[in-house]
Amino acid sequence: QVQPVESGGGLVQAGGSLRLSCVASGRASGTYPVGWFRQAPGKEREFVAAISYTGSGTAYADFVKGRFAISRINAENTVSLQMNSLKPEDTAVYYCATRRGLWAAISRRSSAYDDWGPGTQVTVSS
């Protein structure tokens, strides 16, 4: 069991950008899908984006399409979430999650993911 770790959160003004990173040290790079989820105060955790183990397959929540982009550099065992045109409603704790099964498919369901990072706070001011 390897817990992924997120970084890159912070405070930004509306319209600004942030880049989150997720590293799962100890996992064989390029063998597992990665999902990003977020949870705002008083709300349920929701799917944001996911990427396949090769990086060729991606999925996005409708509310981030055209604004966020997920990518991975397997040589660095890193998955990034580039967030542009941020809105105050994007304020949340963002979590990176991985699936343990080798070559597993990406999923929009949080229950499909086995290991979760501690989260990183993203705050967008108006």
Residue frames as a rotation matrix with the C-alpha (Angstrom) as fourth column:
GLN 1
0.578 0.816 0.000 0.00
0.816 -0.578 0.000 0.00
0.000 0.000 -1.000 0.00
VAL 2
-0.627 -0.779 0.027 1.50
0.778 -0.624 0.076 3.29
-0.043 0.069 0.997 -1.10
GLN 3
0.363 0.766 -0.531 -0.19
0.699 -0.600 -0.388 6.55
-0.616 -0.231 -0.753 -0.22
PRO 4
0.023 -0.329 0.944 0.03
0.848 -0.494 -0.193 9.17
0.530 0.805 0.267 -2.95
VAL 5
-0.152 -0.153 -0.977 0.96
0.741 -0.672 -0.010 12.70
-0.655 -0.725 0.215 -1.93
GLU 6
0.555 0.426 0.715 -0.44
0.790 -0.540 -0.291 15.90
0.262 0.726 -0.636 -3.40
SER 7
-0.332 -0.582 -0.743 1.23
0.675 -0.696 0.244 19.28
-0.659 -0.420 0.624 -3.67
GLY 8
-0.811 -0.146 0.566 0.64
0.547 -0.533 0.646 22.63
0.208 0.833 0.512 -5.32
GLY 9
0.256 0.966 -0.036 -2.46
0.907 -0.227 0.356 23.91
0.335 -0.124 -0.934 -3.58
GLY 10
-0.778 -0.512 -0.365 -2.82
0.614 -0.744 -0.264 27.47
-0.137 -0.429 0.893 -2.39
LEU 11
0.157 0.786 -0.598 -4.73
0.483 -0.589 -0.648 30.73
-0.862 -0.187 -0.472 -2.58
VAL 12
-0.830 -0.366 0.421 -5.43
0.535 -0.307 0.787 32.30
-0.159 0.878 0.451 -5.95
GLN 13
-0.518 0.661 -0.544 -7.74
-0.429 -0.750 -0.503 34.98
-0.740 -0.027 0.672 -7.29
ALA 14
0.404 0.758 0.511 -10.63
0.235 0.454 -0.859 34.14
-0.884 0.468 0.006 -9.56
GLY 15
0.952 -0.049 -0.302 -9.41
-0.304 -0.272 -0.913 33.71
-0.038 0.961 -0.274 -13.11
GLY 16
0.110 -0.990 0.093 -6.01
-0.981 -0.093 0.171 32.55
-0.160 -0.110 -0.981 -11.95
SER 17
0.529 -0.048 -0.847 -4.25
-0.400 0.866 -0.300 29.20
0.748 0.497 0.439 -12.30
LEU 18
0.198 -0.528 0.826 -2.75
-0.875 0.284 0.391 26.52
-0.441 -0.800 -0.406 -10.12
ARG 19
0.145 -0.212 -0.966 -0.97
-0.608 0.751 -0.256 23.27
0.780 0.625 -0.020 -10.91
LEU 20
0.535 0.082 0.841 -1.42
-0.774 0.448 0.448 20.33
-0.340 -0.890 0.303 -8.59
SER 21
-0.204 -0.639 -0.741 0.92
-0.744 0.594 -0.307 17.37
0.636 0.489 -0.597 -8.56
CYS 22
0.751 0.414 0.515 0.48
-0.638 0.657 0.402 13.82
-0.173 -0.630 0.757 -7.30
VAL 23
-0.198 -0.865 -0.460 3.34
-0.798 0.416 -0.437 11.45
0.570 0.281 -0.773 -6.60
ALA 24
0.866 0.425 0.265 2.96
-0.501 0.732 0.462 7.82
0.002 -0.533 0.846 -5.58
SER 25
-0.099 -0.992 -0.079 6.49
-0.954 0.117 -0.277 6.85
0.285 0.048 -0.957 -4.66
GLY 26
-0.576 -0.192 0.795 7.03
-0.529 0.828 -0.183 3.12
-0.623 -0.526 -0.579 -4.52
ARG 27
0.523 0.756 0.393 4.51
-0.040 0.482 -0.875 2.32
-0.851 0.442 0.282 -7.23
ALA 28
-0.430 -0.609 0.667 5.77
0.653 0.300 0.695 1.07
-0.623 0.734 0.269 -10.55
SER 29
-0.457 0.208 -0.865 5.37
-0.353 -0.935 -0.038 4.06
-0.817 0.288 0.500 -12.82
GLY 30
-0.544 0.265 -0.796 2.90
-0.837 -0.109 0.536 3.80
0.055 0.958 0.281 -15.64
THR 31
-0.888 0.183 -0.421 0.95
0.124 0.979 0.164 0.85
0.442 0.094 -0.892 -14.24
TYR 32
-0.443 0.740 -0.507 -2.00
0.852 0.171 -0.494 2.44
-0.279 -0.651 -0.706 -12.44
PRO 33
-0.017 0.514 0.858 -4.70
0.601 -0.680 0.420 4.99
0.799 0.522 -0.297 -13.16
VAL 34
-0.811 -0.262 -0.523 -4.96
0.575 -0.519 -0.632 8.17
-0.106 -0.814 0.571 -11.12
GLY 35
0.132 0.904 0.406 -8.01
0.784 -0.346 0.516 10.17
0.607 0.250 -0.755 -10.22
TRP 36
-0.953 -0.265 0.147 -8.46
0.133 -0.802 -0.582 13.66
0.272 -0.535 0.800 -8.80
PHE 37
0.075 0.972 -0.222 -11.40
0.826 0.064 0.561 14.37
0.559 -0.226 -0.798 -6.54
ARG 38
-0.782 -0.307 0.542 -12.39
-0.022 -0.856 -0.516 17.37
0.622 -0.416 0.663 -4.47
GLN 39
-0.017 0.779 -0.627 -14.49
0.918 0.261 0.299 18.09
0.397 -0.570 -0.719 -1.43
ALA 40
-0.459 -0.011 0.888 -15.83
-0.095 -0.994 -0.061 21.48
0.883 -0.112 0.455 -0.44
PRO 41
-0.985 0.086 0.148 -17.05
-0.149 -0.004 -0.989 22.23
-0.084 -0.996 0.017 3.10
GLY 42
-0.327 0.930 0.171 -20.47
-0.495 -0.014 -0.869 20.74
-0.805 -0.368 0.464 3.68
LYS 43
0.440 0.457 -0.773 -20.45
-0.897 0.176 -0.406 18.90
-0.049 0.872 0.487 0.35
GLU 44
0.801 -0.134 0.583 -19.75
0.061 0.988 0.143 15.37
-0.595 -0.079 0.800 -0.76
ARG 45
-0.314 -0.948 -0.053 -16.52
-0.158 -0.003 0.987 14.40
-0.936 0.318 -0.149 -2.42
GLU 46
0.778 0.622 -0.085 -16.82
-0.147 0.049 -0.988 14.71
-0.610 0.781 0.130 -6.21
PHE 47
0.252 -0.643 0.723 -14.91
0.829 0.529 0.181 13.51
-0.499 0.554 0.666 -9.22
VAL 48
0.374 -0.222 -0.900 -12.74
-0.308 -0.945 0.105 16.03
-0.875 0.238 -0.422 -11.05
ALA 49
0.472 -0.311 -0.825 -10.54
-0.861 0.039 -0.507 14.18
0.190 0.950 -0.249 -13.54
ALA 50
0.546 -0.349 0.762 -8.78
-0.162 0.848 0.505 10.87
-0.822 -0.399 0.406 -14.15
ILE 51
0.259 -0.546 -0.797 -6.02
-0.965 -0.111 -0.237 9.55
0.041 0.830 -0.556 -16.35
SER 52
0.968 0.122 -0.221 -5.17
-0.147 0.984 -0.103 6.03
0.204 0.132 0.970 -17.52
TYR 53
0.642 -0.762 0.088 -1.94
0.253 0.318 0.914 4.25
-0.724 -0.564 0.397 -16.68
THR 54
-0.013 -0.658 0.753 -0.51
0.991 0.089 0.096 5.07
-0.130 0.748 0.651 -20.11
GLY 55
-0.531 -0.103 -0.841 -1.76
0.208 -0.978 -0.011 8.63
-0.822 -0.181 0.540 -20.07
SER 56
-0.983 0.119 0.139 -3.63
0.125 -0.120 0.985 8.16
0.134 0.986 0.103 -23.33
GLY 57
-0.157 0.986 -0.050 -7.06
0.635 0.140 0.760 8.04
0.757 0.088 -0.648 -21.71
THR 58
-0.992 -0.125 -0.012 -8.59
0.093 -0.666 -0.740 10.87
0.085 -0.736 0.672 -19.69
ALA 59
-0.064 0.998 -0.020 -11.94
0.815 0.064 0.577 11.77
0.577 0.021 -0.817 -18.19
TYR 60
-0.953 -0.226 0.204 -13.25
0.101 -0.867 -0.489 15.04
0.287 -0.445 0.848 -16.81
ALA 61
-0.275 0.876 -0.395 -16.22
0.752 -0.060 -0.657 16.26
-0.599 -0.478 -0.643 -14.84
ASP 62
0.251 0.457 0.853 -18.40
0.919 -0.389 -0.062 18.54
0.303 0.800 -0.517 -16.94
PHE 63
0.950 0.245 -0.193 -17.77
0.301 -0.880 0.367 21.50
-0.080 -0.407 -0.910 -14.67
VAL 64
0.313 -0.900 -0.303 -14.01
-0.070 -0.340 0.938 21.49
-0.947 -0.272 -0.170 -15.40
LYS 65
0.242 -0.203 0.949 -13.98
0.884 0.450 -0.130 20.71
-0.400 0.870 0.288 -19.10
GLY 66
0.528 -0.132 0.839 -11.98
0.583 -0.663 -0.471 23.29
0.618 0.737 -0.273 -20.99
ARG 67
0.745 -0.251 0.618 -10.47
-0.516 -0.804 0.295 24.69
0.423 -0.539 -0.728 -17.80
PHE 68
0.373 -0.594 0.713 -8.55
-0.653 0.377 0.657 21.79
-0.659 -0.711 -0.248 -16.21
ALA 69
0.551 -0.262 -0.792 -6.11
-0.609 0.523 -0.597 19.39
0.571 0.811 0.128 -17.83
ILE 70
0.694 -0.316 0.647 -4.74
-0.397 0.582 0.710 16.18
-0.601 -0.749 0.278 -16.36
SER 71
0.589 -0.580 -0.562 -1.43
-0.534 0.243 -0.810 14.74
0.606 0.778 -0.167 -17.52
ARG 72
0.879 -0.361 0.310 1.24
-0.080 0.529 0.845 12.34
-0.469 -0.768 0.437 -16.39
ILE 73
0.303 -0.878 -0.371 4.97
-0.830 -0.052 -0.555 11.97
0.468 0.476 -0.745 -16.77
ASN 74
0.964 0.165 -0.210 5.64
-0.071 0.915 0.397 8.32
0.258 -0.368 0.894 -16.11
ALA 75
0.162 -0.978 -0.130 9.37
0.400 0.186 -0.897 8.83
0.902 0.093 0.421 -16.10
GLU 76
-0.690 -0.366 0.625 8.84
-0.337 -0.602 -0.724 10.96
0.641 -0.710 0.292 -12.99
ASN 77
-0.590 0.538 -0.602 5.92
0.721 0.687 -0.093 8.91
0.364 -0.489 -0.793 -11.59
THR 78
-0.800 0.246 -0.548 3.96
0.145 -0.806 -0.574 12.16
-0.583 -0.538 0.609 -11.43
VAL 79
-0.203 0.807 0.554 0.42
0.943 0.008 0.333 13.12
0.264 0.590 -0.763 -12.38
SER 80
-0.937 -0.160 -0.311 -0.45
0.237 -0.944 -0.231 16.79
-0.256 -0.290 0.922 -12.69
LEU 81
0.126 0.973 0.193 -3.70
0.986 -0.101 -0.133 18.69
-0.110 0.207 -0.972 -12.73
GLN 82
-0.913 -0.389 0.124 -3.41
0.406 -0.894 0.191 22.06
0.036 0.224 0.974 -14.43
MET 83
0.047 0.963 -0.264 -6.27
0.959 -0.117 -0.259 24.29
-0.280 -0.241 -0.929 -13.32
ASN 84
-0.913 -0.307 0.269 -6.98
0.390 -0.850 0.354 27.45
0.120 0.428 0.896 -15.29
SER 85
-0.494 0.746 0.447 -9.74
-0.270 -0.620 0.736 30.05
0.826 0.243 0.508 -15.14
LEU 86
-0.740 0.140 -0.658 -10.39
0.600 0.579 -0.552 29.16
0.304 -0.803 -0.513 -11.53
LYS 87
-0.065 0.826 0.559 -13.67
-0.141 -0.562 0.815 30.16
0.988 -0.025 0.153 -9.94
PRO 88
-0.411 -0.053 0.910 -14.60
-0.884 -0.220 -0.413 30.65
0.222 -0.974 0.044 -6.28
GLU 89
0.621 0.738 0.263 -16.73
-0.775 0.628 0.067 27.50
-0.116 -0.245 0.962 -6.52
ASP 90
0.467 -0.561 -0.683 -13.56
-0.114 0.728 -0.676 25.52
0.877 0.394 0.276 -7.24
THR 91
-0.245 -0.540 0.805 -12.52
-0.868 -0.248 -0.431 26.11
0.432 -0.804 -0.408 -3.64
ALA 92
0.887 0.455 -0.081 -12.10
-0.386 0.825 0.412 22.70
0.254 -0.334 0.908 -2.00
VAL 93
0.029 -0.842 0.539 -9.63
-0.639 0.399 0.657 20.18
-0.768 -0.363 -0.527 -0.72
TYR 94
0.533 0.066 -0.844 -8.28
-0.806 0.344 -0.482 18.29
0.258 0.937 0.236 -3.73
TYR 95
0.287 -0.349 0.892 -7.36
-0.492 0.746 0.450 14.63
-0.822 -0.568 0.042 -3.38
CYS 96
-0.171 -0.412 -0.895 -5.28
-0.934 0.358 0.013 12.35
0.315 0.838 -0.446 -5.55
ALA 97
0.340 0.335 0.879 -6.25
-0.622 0.781 -0.057 8.69
-0.705 -0.527 0.474 -5.60
THR 98
-0.463 -0.549 -0.696 -4.80
-0.878 0.394 0.273 5.57
0.124 0.737 -0.664 -7.19
ARG 99
0.762 0.647 -0.022 -6.04
-0.646 0.762 0.055 2.10
0.052 -0.028 0.998 -7.99
ARG 100
0.089 -0.779 0.621 -3.95
-0.656 0.423 0.625 -0.88
-0.749 -0.463 -0.474 -6.93
GLY 101
0.554 0.164 0.816 -4.84
0.294 0.878 -0.377 -3.28
-0.779 0.449 0.438 -9.70
LEU 102
-0.564 -0.813 -0.144 -2.22
0.071 -0.222 0.973 -3.32
-0.823 0.538 0.183 -12.41
TRP 103
-0.982 0.101 0.157 -3.51
0.146 -0.116 0.982 -1.97
0.117 0.988 0.099 -15.71
ALA 104
-0.323 0.914 -0.244 -6.83
0.764 0.100 -0.637 -1.08
-0.558 -0.392 -0.731 -14.10
ALA 105
-0.148 0.381 0.913 -9.22
0.812 -0.480 0.332 1.16
0.565 0.790 -0.238 -16.01
ILE 106
-0.961 -0.085 0.262 -9.91
-0.047 -0.887 -0.459 4.75
0.272 -0.454 0.849 -15.05
SER 107
-0.232 0.916 -0.328 -13.09
0.904 0.328 0.276 5.42
0.360 -0.232 -0.904 -13.12
ARG 108
-0.331 0.237 0.913 -15.23
-0.150 -0.969 0.197 8.38
0.932 -0.072 0.356 -12.05
ARG 109
0.724 0.665 -0.183 -16.30
0.008 0.258 0.966 6.55
0.690 -0.701 0.182 -8.89
SER 110
0.137 -0.684 0.717 -14.40
-0.906 -0.379 -0.189 7.31
0.401 -0.624 -0.671 -5.70
SER 111
0.601 0.173 0.780 -15.12
-0.610 0.730 0.308 3.78
-0.516 -0.661 0.544 -4.48
ALA 112
0.964 -0.256 -0.073 -13.00
0.120 0.662 -0.740 2.38
0.238 0.704 0.669 -7.32
TYR 113
0.241 -0.922 0.303 -9.84
-0.342 -0.373 -0.863 3.91
0.908 0.105 -0.405 -5.87
ASP 114
0.528 -0.079 -0.846 -7.83
0.573 0.768 0.286 2.22
0.627 -0.636 0.450 -3.16
ASP 115
-0.120 -0.710 -0.694 -5.25
0.976 -0.212 0.048 4.69
-0.182 -0.672 0.718 -1.91
TRP 116
0.712 0.495 0.498 -5.79
0.546 -0.836 0.051 8.35
0.442 0.235 -0.866 -1.20
GLY 117
-0.460 -0.850 0.257 -3.52
0.517 -0.492 -0.700 11.27
0.722 -0.189 0.666 -0.50
PRO 118
-0.510 0.204 -0.836 -4.04
0.803 -0.235 -0.547 13.58
-0.308 -0.950 -0.044 2.48
GLY 119
0.537 0.760 0.367 -5.35
0.843 -0.498 -0.202 16.33
0.029 0.418 -0.908 0.21
THR 120
-0.720 -0.685 -0.109 -4.24
0.681 -0.728 0.075 19.84
-0.131 -0.020 0.991 -0.67
GLN 121
0.123 0.810 -0.573 -6.30
0.621 -0.513 -0.593 22.97
-0.774 -0.283 -0.566 -0.11
VAL 122
-0.708 -0.193 0.679 -7.25
0.663 -0.513 0.546 25.13
0.244 0.836 0.491 -3.06
THR 123
0.024 0.690 -0.723 -8.87
0.696 -0.530 -0.483 28.46
-0.717 -0.492 -0.493 -2.26
VAL 124
-0.539 -0.093 0.837 -10.12
0.770 -0.458 0.444 30.80
0.342 0.884 0.319 -4.97
SER 125
-0.434 0.340 -0.834 -11.01
0.502 -0.678 -0.537 34.30
-0.748 -0.652 0.124 -3.89
SER 126
0.307 0.668 0.678 -13.52
0.949 -0.162 -0.270 36.47
-0.071 0.726 -0.684 -5.74
